[in-house]
């Protein structure tokens, strides 16, 4: 649990390899509502930007405008979008409720 390890001071990751480079941290939540019958996906930027600079995902994996990237589970399971990290270095894709944690439709 990377977020817990950061919060409890066990690790202090760097967001960039270049020293003295400003790192943008964002404390906002995106709700992805196009989830068929599954619960809405709640994407917390803070949990990600604690250890990743925004440029790791934007605009390579996701466009900056909310809803502009056609994310779907098929592509995620193929290793695209969220699947670049989840299932590899972040928690596995089998833990559905960790992402699908928003309100049930």
URNORBEL-V77200 format. One record per helix or strand. SS is the DSSP state (~ for helix, > for strand). FROM is the first residue (numbers start at 0). LEN is the number of residues. If there is no record, write none. Layout:
BEGIN
ss:from:len
SS:FROM:LEN
SS:FROM:LEN
END
This chain:
BEGIN
ss:from:len
~:1:6
>:28:4
>:40:4
~:44:5
~:53:3
>:57:1
>:61:1
~:72:5
~:80:4
>:85:1
>:89:1
~:95:3
END
